[in-house]
């Protein structure tokens, strides 16, 4: 046994007791390095998000109308672009599996790291559970294999796709790339077909609420509708921030991470523009506002099912599978990193012979399946996930600002254009989006806060005294503390 000394303090942190770990602690918690190049990472980034193009975003039309959702999407796209540029710099500084937790750990101390990592974990555990419900709905509506939506379909999702992840990260990411490519091509085909029926007068066909402040045909629910549509404008980009979680398994992460993040964001921005305009212009905002499958509704028009609508229906299933598969990966890596450093029970970071974190895949899988089978409320689970996401965005943006100001001399292989100003824009917009989650679903926000409170109590009473100093993210923070001490002397 060796003694990993975590008794020192780091920026923003508090003293903690030494924690003994076996000599082979990190060897039993090793990921397969060099498994993913920039192309697989880009596919992962797009895969996280692509299901949001097929459904979910359209509910923002019921909150803000076409104009409100358009402005919300533009603002949220700006937030994600600024955040991605900040994360590109941070991931080049610390290319480890902890992602946002690791960045916040150095900038904001153990509490900041834990709160950021927990928020990310809420997002990546709840979102796959919700998507498995949507997959079940698709399978049932398409009549595939005579199956109906229910727990057997949800179970099959978790068993089959977690099984691929257990096989190995290279195989998993290649599978993700193929399914994501199918979903992206289908979106382009849909846009090409829908634009043939495009009419400008259909964009603002939602009746105006005369009582709403600033209401007009483009803003039927007034200026407040823009704010209420924030969480749905996010659906075109939600999850892309998870690319840095693959840094420890990437080839040349210092170069490939910034490239993959930028390319992912570019692809998603183009898809968001095409999907949003094509769908609303082909069918009308009013018809899509409450649709569970907006692209199919847009492709059908007034004449019932068409070849394009059937194609999009099947492609939507591919989009859901791509996002489910990618989000399972992200959740397992965030859980792995927090566990390896002692923030969560350490057994959760063990890896198998193929270097896959099997408890980090299986435990969230059991939780996700239980939630899907027990509640069946995918929309609420996604709202909980959005709350965790927006909170993590604010903390990650703050981490970039703090590190830029406190450690200006830190080696930065990639530098964020605009520096702290860029991440400040992301911070302000993330806080606005966080408040907007209460406007949309106060129950979901309350549930997320409850989970957060339980996790914080666990950390305060137990795990913060048992952190593992040899974990990469903890070593990175300890180095900062040592350098600060030398500067004071």
C-alpha positions as CSV (number, residue, x, y, z in Angstrom):
1,X,0.0,0.0,0.0
2,X,1.1,3.5,-0.7
3,X,-0.1,6.7,1.0
4,X,-1.5,9.2,-1.4
5,X,-1.1,12.6,0.3
6,X,-4.1,14.8,-0.2
7,X,-3.6,16.8,2.9
8,X,-2.3,19.9,1.1
9,X,-4.6,22.6,-0.1
10,X,-5.2,23.8,-3.6
11,X,-6.7,27.0,-5.0
12,X,-10.2,27.3,-3.6
13,X,-9.9,24.0,-1.7
14,X,-9.8,22.8,1.9
15,X,-7.5,20.4,3.7
16,X,-8.3,16.7,3.5
17,X,-6.9,13.6,5.1
18,X,-4.4,11.3,3.5
19,X,-5.9,8.4,1.7
20,X,-4.2,5.0,1.3
21,X,-4.6,3.2,-2.1
22,X,-3.0,0.0,-3.5
23,X,0.2,0.3,-5.5
24,X,-1.7,-0.8,-8.7
25,X,-4.6,1.6,-8.1
26,X,-4.1,3.5,-11.3
27,X,-3.2,0.4,-13.4
28,X,-6.6,-1.1,-12.6
29,X,-8.2,2.2,-13.7
30,X,-6.5,2.7,-17.0
31,X,-8.3,3.7,-20.3
32,X,-7.1,2.7,-23.7
33,X,-5.1,5.6,-24.9
34,X,-4.8,6.6,-28.6
35,X,-8.1,5.0,-29.6
36,X,-9.8,8.1,-31.1
37,X,-8.5,10.6,-33.7
38,X,-10.1,13.9,-34.6
39,X,-12.7,12.2,-37.0
40,X,-14.0,9.9,-34.3
41,X,-14.1,12.7,-31.8
42,X,-16.0,14.9,-34.2
43,X,-18.5,12.1,-34.8
44,X,-18.8,11.8,-31.0
45,X,-19.5,15.5,-30.6
46,X,-22.2,15.5,-33.3
47,X,-23.6,12.1,-32.1
48,X,-24.2,13.6,-28.6
49,X,-26.6,16.1,-30.1
50,X,-28.1,14.9,-33.4
51,X,-31.3,13.4,-31.9
52,X,-32.2,17.0,-30.8
53,X,-32.6,17.9,-34.5
54,X,-35.3,15.3,-34.9
55,X,-37.5,16.3,-31.9
56,X,-37.6,18.4,-28.8
57,X,-36.5,21.8,-30.2
58,X,-40.0,22.4,-31.7
59,X,-41.6,22.7,-28.2
60,X,-39.8,26.0,-28.1
61,X,-42.3,27.2,-30.7
62,X,-45.0,26.8,-28.1
63,X,-43.0,29.0,-25.7
64,X,-41.8,31.8,-28.0
65,X,-43.2,31.3,-31.5
66,X,-40.9,31.3,-34.5
67,X,-39.2,34.6,-33.7
68,X,-38.8,33.7,-30.0
69,X,-37.2,30.3,-30.7
70,X,-35.1,31.8,-33.5
71,X,-33.6,34.4,-31.2
72,X,-33.2,31.8,-28.4
73,X,-31.4,29.4,-30.7
74,X,-29.1,32.2,-31.9
75,X,-28.2,33.1,-28.3
76,X,-27.8,29.5,-27.2
77,X,-25.7,28.8,-30.3
78,X,-23.5,31.8,-29.3
79,X,-23.2,30.4,-25.8
80,X,-22.2,27.0,-27.0
81,X,-19.7,28.5,-29.5
82,X,-18.1,30.5,-26.8
83,X,-18.1,27.6,-24.4
84,X,-16.6,25.2,-26.9
85,X,-13.7,27.7,-27.6
86,X,-13.0,27.9,-23.9
87,X,-13.1,24.1,-23.5
88,X,-10.8,23.7,-26.5
89,X,-8.2,25.6,-24.5
90,X,-8.8,23.8,-21.2
91,X,-8.8,20.4,-22.8
92,X,-5.4,21.1,-24.4
93,X,-4.1,22.1,-21.0
94,X,-5.5,19.1,-19.2
95,X,-6.3,16.2,-21.6
96,X,-7.8,13.8,-19.0
97,X,-11.1,11.9,-18.7
98,X,-12.4,14.3,-16.1
99,X,-13.3,17.0,-18.7
100,X,-15.2,19.8,-17.0
101,X,-14.6,18.4,-13.5
102,X,-10.8,18.5,-14.0
103,X,-10.9,22.1,-15.3
104,X,-13.0,23.3,-12.4
105,X,-10.9,21.3,-9.9
106,X,-7.9,23.3,-10.8
107,X,-9.7,26.7,-11.0
108,X,-12.2,26.4,-8.2
109,X,-10.9,23.8,-5.9
110,X,-12.3,20.4,-4.8
111,X,-15.8,21.8,-4.2
112,X,-15.9,23.4,-7.6
113,X,-14.6,20.3,-9.2
114,X,-17.2,18.1,-7.5
115,X,-20.1,20.4,-8.2
116,X,-19.2,20.7,-11.9
117,X,-18.7,17.0,-12.3
118,X,-22.0,16.2,-10.5
119,X,-23.9,18.6,-12.8
120,X,-22.4,16.9,-15.9
121,X,-23.2,13.5,-14.5
122,X,-26.8,14.5,-13.9
123,X,-27.0,15.5,-17.6
124,X,-25.4,12.3,-18.9
125,X,-27.3,9.8,-16.7
126,X,-30.7,11.3,-17.2
127,X,-30.5,12.0,-20.9
128,X,-29.9,8.4,-22.1
129,X,-32.8,7.3,-19.9
130,X,-35.1,9.8,-21.6
131,X,-33.9,8.9,-25.0
132,X,-34.5,5.2,-24.4
133,X,-38.1,6.1,-23.9
134,X,-38.2,8.0,-27.2
135,X,-36.6,5.0,-28.9
136,X,-39.3,2.8,-27.5
137,X,-41.9,5.2,-28.9
138,X,-40.3,5.2,-32.3
139,X,-40.1,1.4,-32.4
140,X,-43.7,1.1,-31.4
141,X,-44.9,3.7,-33.9
142,X,-43.0,2.1,-36.8
143,X,-44.2,-1.4,-35.9
144,X,-40.7,-2.8,-35.9
145,X,-40.6,-6.6,-35.2
146,X,-44.1,-6.3,-33.8
147,X,-42.7,-4.6,-30.6
148,X,-44.5,-2.0,-28.6
149,X,-42.9,0.7,-26.4
150,X,-42.2,-0.5,-22.9
151,X,-39.6,-1.9,-20.6
152,X,-38.4,-4.7,-22.9
153,X,-37.4,-2.1,-25.5
154,X,-35.7,0.1,-22.9
155,X,-33.8,-2.9,-21.5
156,X,-32.7,-3.9,-25.0
157,X,-31.3,-0.4,-25.6
158,X,-29.2,-0.5,-22.4
159,X,-28.0,-4.1,-22.8
160,X,-27.1,-4.0,-26.5
161,X,-25.4,-0.6,-26.5
162,X,-23.6,-0.9,-23.2
163,X,-22.4,-4.2,-24.4
164,X,-20.7,-2.5,-27.4
165,X,-19.1,-0.1,-25.1
166,X,-17.8,-2.9,-22.9
167,X,-16.2,-4.5,-26.0
168,X,-13.9,-1.5,-26.4
169,X,-13.7,2.3,-26.9
170,X,-12.4,2.1,-30.5
171,X,-15.3,-0.2,-31.6
172,X,-17.8,1.9,-29.7
173,X,-16.7,5.2,-31.3
174,X,-16.6,3.7,-34.8
175,X,-20.2,2.4,-34.3
176,X,-21.2,5.9,-33.1
177,X,-19.6,7.5,-36.1
178,X,-21.5,5.3,-38.6
179,X,-24.9,5.8,-36.9
180,X,-24.3,9.5,-36.6
181,X,-23.4,9.8,-40.3
182,X,-26.7,8.1,-41.2
183,X,-28.6,10.5,-39.0
184,X,-26.8,13.6,-40.5
185,X,-27.3,12.5,-44.1
186,X,-31.0,11.9,-43.4
187,X,-31.3,15.5,-42.0
188,X,-29.8,16.8,-45.2
189,X,-32.2,14.8,-47.3
190,X,-35.1,16.0,-45.2
191,X,-34.0,19.7,-45.6
192,X,-33.7,19.3,-49.4
193,X,-37.1,17.8,-49.7
194,X,-38.8,20.2,-47.2
195,X,-37.4,23.3,-48.8
196,X,-39.4,22.5,-52.0
197,X,-42.6,23.3,-49.9
198,X,-41.1,26.3,-48.1
199,X,-43.4,29.3,-47.6
200,X,-42.5,32.4,-45.5
201,X,-46.0,33.0,-44.3
202,X,-46.0,29.7,-42.5
203,X,-43.2,30.7,-40.2
204,X,-45.3,33.2,-38.1
205,X,-48.7,31.5,-38.2
206,X,-49.1,31.1,-34.4
207,X,-51.9,33.4,-33.0
208,X,-50.6,36.4,-31.1
209,X,-51.1,36.6,-27.4
210,X,-52.2,40.3,-27.2
211,X,-51.6,40.3,-23.4
212,X,-47.9,39.5,-23.7
213,X,-45.4,42.4,-23.5
214,X,-43.9,43.1,-26.9
215,X,-46.1,40.5,-28.7
216,X,-46.2,40.5,-32.5
217,X,-46.7,37.9,-35.3
218,X,-43.0,37.0,-35.0
219,X,-43.0,37.0,-31.2
220,X,-46.5,35.8,-30.4
221,X,-45.7,35.3,-26.7
222,X,-43.8,38.5,-26.4
223,X,-40.3,39.2,-25.2
224,X,-40.5,36.8,-22.3
225,X,-41.2,34.0,-24.8
226,X,-37.6,34.3,-26.0
227,X,-36.3,33.5,-22.6
228,X,-38.7,30.7,-22.1
229,X,-37.5,29.2,-25.4
230,X,-33.8,29.1,-24.2
231,X,-33.9,25.4,-23.1
232,X,-35.3,24.4,-26.5
233,X,-32.8,26.4,-28.5
234,X,-30.2,24.4,-26.6
235,X,-31.5,21.1,-28.0
236,X,-29.7,21.8,-31.3
237,X,-26.3,21.8,-29.4
238,X,-26.9,20.0,-26.0
239,X,-24.1,17.6,-25.3
240,X,-21.3,18.8,-27.6
241,X,-19.4,20.0,-24.5
242,X,-18.8,16.3,-23.7
243,X,-16.1,15.9,-26.3
244,X,-13.3,16.6,-23.8
245,X,-14.4,13.6,-21.8
246,X,-12.7,11.5,-24.4
247,X,-9.3,13.3,-24.1
248,X,-7.6,10.5,-22.2
249,X,-8.4,8.0,-25.0
250,X,-7.7,10.4,-27.9
251,X,-4.7,10.5,-30.3
252,X,-2.7,13.6,-29.8
253,X,-5.4,15.3,-27.6
254,X,-3.6,18.6,-27.5
255,X,-4.3,19.0,-31.3
256,X,-7.2,16.8,-31.9
257,X,-9.5,18.1,-29.1
258,X,-9.7,21.8,-30.3
259,X,-10.1,20.6,-33.9
260,X,-12.9,18.1,-33.1
261,X,-14.7,20.7,-30.9
262,X,-14.7,23.3,-33.6
263,X,-15.8,20.9,-36.3
264,X,-18.6,19.5,-34.2
265,X,-19.9,22.9,-33.4
266,X,-19.7,23.9,-37.1
267,X,-21.6,20.9,-38.3
268,X,-24.3,21.3,-35.6
269,X,-24.8,25.0,-36.4
270,X,-25.4,24.2,-40.1
271,X,-27.8,21.3,-39.2
272,X,-29.7,23.6,-36.7
273,X,-30.2,26.3,-39.4
274,X,-31.4,23.9,-42.1
275,X,-33.6,21.8,-39.9
276,X,-35.3,24.8,-38.2
277,X,-36.0,26.7,-41.3
278,X,-37.0,23.7,-43.5
279,X,-39.4,22.2,-41.0
280,X,-41.2,25.4,-40.0
281,X,-41.4,26.7,-43.5
282,X,-42.7,23.5,-45.0
283,X,-45.5,22.9,-42.5
284,X,-45.9,26.0,-40.3
285,X,-44.9,26.8,-36.7
286,X,-48.3,26.1,-35.3
287,X,-48.5,22.6,-36.6
288,X,-45.1,21.7,-35.2
289,X,-45.3,23.4,-31.8
290,X,-46.7,20.3,-30.0
291,X,-45.6,17.5,-32.4
292,X,-43.8,14.6,-31.0
293,X,-42.1,13.9,-34.4
294,X,-41.9,17.4,-36.0
295,X,-39.8,16.4,-39.0
296,X,-42.3,13.7,-40.0
297,X,-45.2,16.1,-39.6
298,X,-43.3,18.6,-41.7
299,X,-42.5,16.1,-44.4
300,X,-46.1,14.8,-44.6
301,X,-47.7,18.1,-45.3
302,X,-51.5,18.0,-45.7
303,X,-51.6,14.8,-47.8
304,X,-50.6,12.2,-45.2
305,X,-47.5,9.9,-45.2
306,X,-45.0,10.4,-48.0
307,X,-41.8,8.6,-49.0
308,X,-39.8,11.4,-47.4
309,X,-41.8,11.3,-44.1
310,X,-41.3,7.5,-43.9
311,X,-37.6,7.9,-44.6
312,X,-37.3,10.6,-41.9
313,X,-39.2,8.4,-39.5
314,X,-36.7,5.6,-39.7
315,X,-33.8,8.1,-39.8
316,X,-35.1,9.6,-36.5
317,X,-34.6,6.3,-34.9
318,X,-30.9,6.3,-36.1
319,X,-30.5,9.8,-34.6
320,X,-31.9,8.7,-31.2
321,X,-29.6,5.7,-31.2
322,X,-26.6,7.8,-32.0
323,X,-27.3,10.2,-29.2
324,X,-28.1,7.4,-26.7
325,X,-24.9,5.6,-27.5
326,X,-22.7,8.7,-27.3
327,X,-24.3,9.9,-24.1
328,X,-23.7,6.6,-22.4
329,X,-20.1,6.9,-23.3
330,X,-19.9,10.5,-21.8
331,X,-21.6,9.5,-18.6
332,X,-19.3,6.5,-18.0
333,X,-16.2,8.7,-18.5
334,X,-17.4,11.4,-16.1
335,X,-18.3,8.8,-13.5
336,X,-15.0,7.1,-14.1
337,X,-13.0,10.3,-13.5
338,X,-14.9,11.3,-10.4
339,X,-14.5,7.8,-8.9
340,X,-10.8,7.4,-9.8
341,X,-10.1,10.6,-7.8
342,X,-12.2,9.5,-4.8
343,X,-15.1,11.9,-5.2
344,X,-17.4,8.9,-5.7
345,X,-17.0,5.3,-4.6
346,X,-13.7,4.0,-6.1
347,X,-15.0,0.7,-7.4
348,X,-16.9,2.7,-10.0
349,X,-13.6,3.5,-11.9
350,X,-12.4,-0.1,-12.3
351,X,-11.7,-1.1,-16.0
352,X,-11.8,-4.5,-17.7
353,X,-9.3,-6.2,-19.8
354,X,-10.3,-4.1,-22.8
355,X,-9.8,-0.9,-20.7
356,X,-13.5,-0.1,-20.5
357,X,-14.8,1.3,-17.2
358,X,-17.4,-1.5,-16.7
359,X,-18.9,-0.3,-13.4
360,X,-19.1,3.2,-14.9
361,X,-21.2,1.8,-17.7
362,X,-23.3,-0.7,-15.8
363,X,-24.3,1.3,-12.7
364,X,-25.6,4.3,-14.7
365,X,-27.2,1.8,-17.1
366,X,-29.2,0.2,-14.2
367,X,-30.2,3.7,-12.9
368,X,-31.2,4.8,-16.4
369,X,-33.2,1.7,-17.2
370,X,-35.0,1.9,-13.8
371,X,-35.9,5.5,-14.4
372,X,-37.1,4.8,-17.9
373,X,-39.2,1.8,-17.0
374,X,-40.5,3.3,-13.7
375,X,-41.5,6.8,-14.8
376,X,-41.9,6.8,-18.6
377,X,-41.7,10.6,-18.4
378,X,-38.9,11.3,-20.9
379,X,-39.7,15.0,-21.3
380,X,-39.2,15.6,-17.5
381,X,-36.0,13.6,-17.4
382,X,-34.6,15.7,-20.2
383,X,-35.6,18.9,-18.4
384,X,-33.6,17.6,-15.3
385,X,-30.7,16.9,-17.6
386,X,-30.9,20.5,-19.1
387,X,-30.7,21.9,-15.6
388,X,-27.6,20.0,-14.9
389,X,-26.1,21.0,-18.2
390,X,-26.7,24.7,-17.8
391,X,-25.2,24.7,-14.3
392,X,-22.1,22.8,-15.6
393,X,-21.7,25.4,-18.4
394,X,-21.7,28.3,-16.0
395,X,-19.0,26.5,-13.8
396,X,-16.8,25.5,-16.8
397,X,-16.9,29.0,-18.2
398,X,-16.1,30.5,-14.8
399,X,-13.2,28.0,-14.6
400,X,-11.7,29.4,-17.8
401,X,-12.0,32.9,-16.6
402,X,-10.4,32.1,-13.3
403,X,-7.5,30.3,-14.8
404,X,-6.9,33.0,-17.4
405,X,-6.7,35.6,-14.6
406,X,-4.9,33.7,-11.9
407,X,-2.5,31.7,-14.1
408,X,-1.7,33.8,-17.2
409,X,1.6,32.1,-17.6
410,X,0.2,28.6,-17.8
411,X,1.3,26.8,-20.9
412,X,-1.6,26.9,-23.4
413,X,-1.0,24.9,-26.6
414,X,-4.4,26.3,-27.8
415,X,-5.6,29.7,-26.8
416,X,-9.3,30.7,-26.9
417,X,-9.9,33.6,-29.3
418,X,-11.1,36.6,-27.2
419,X,-9.8,35.0,-24.0
420,X,-11.8,35.6,-20.9
421,X,-14.3,37.8,-22.8
422,X,-15.4,34.8,-24.8
423,X,-15.9,32.7,-21.7
424,X,-17.7,35.6,-19.9
425,X,-20.3,35.6,-22.7
426,X,-20.8,31.9,-22.2
427,X,-21.1,32.4,-18.4
428,X,-23.8,35.1,-18.7
429,X,-25.8,33.2,-21.2
430,X,-25.5,29.9,-19.2
431,X,-26.8,31.6,-16.1
432,X,-29.8,33.0,-18.1
433,X,-30.5,29.5,-19.5
434,X,-30.3,28.1,-16.0
435,X,-33.0,30.5,-14.8
436,X,-35.0,29.7,-17.9
437,X,-35.3,26.0,-16.8
438,X,-37.5,27.2,-13.9
439,X,-39.8,29.0,-16.4
440,X,-40.2,25.8,-18.3
441,X,-40.4,23.0,-15.6
442,X,-40.0,24.1,-12.0
443,X,-40.6,20.5,-10.9
444,X,-37.7,19.2,-13.0
445,X,-35.4,22.0,-11.7
446,X,-36.5,21.1,-8.1
447,X,-35.7,17.4,-8.7
448,X,-32.3,18.3,-10.0
449,X,-31.6,20.4,-7.0
450,X,-32.6,17.6,-4.7
451,X,-30.2,15.2,-6.4
452,X,-27.5,17.8,-6.2
453,X,-28.1,18.3,-2.4
454,X,-27.8,14.6,-1.7
455,X,-24.5,14.4,-3.7
456,X,-23.2,17.5,-2.0
457,X,-23.9,16.0,1.5
458,X,-22.0,12.9,0.5
459,X,-19.0,14.9,-0.6
460,X,-19.1,17.2,2.5
461,X,-19.4,14.4,5.0
462,X,-17.3,11.7,3.4
463,X,-15.5,11.7,0.1
464,X,-13.8,15.1,0.3
465,X,-11.6,13.7,3.1
466,X,-10.6,10.7,0.9
467,X,-9.4,12.1,-2.4
468,X,-6.7,10.3,-4.3
469,X,-3.8,12.6,-5.0
470,X,-2.4,10.5,-7.8
471,X,-5.4,10.9,-10.1
472,X,-4.5,13.1,-13.1
473,X,-6.9,15.9,-12.2
474,X,-5.8,16.0,-8.6
475,X,-2.1,16.0,-9.6
476,X,-2.8,18.9,-11.9
477,X,-4.4,20.9,-9.1
478,X,-1.6,19.9,-6.6
479,X,0.9,21.3,-9.1
480,X,-0.9,24.6,-9.1
481,X,-0.9,24.7,-5.3
482,X,2.9,24.0,-5.2
483,X,3.6,26.7,-7.8
484,X,1.5,29.2,-5.9
485,X,3.4,28.3,-2.7
486,X,6.7,28.9,-4.4
487,X,5.5,32.2,-5.7
488,X,4.6,33.3,-2.2
489,X,8.1,32.5,-1.0
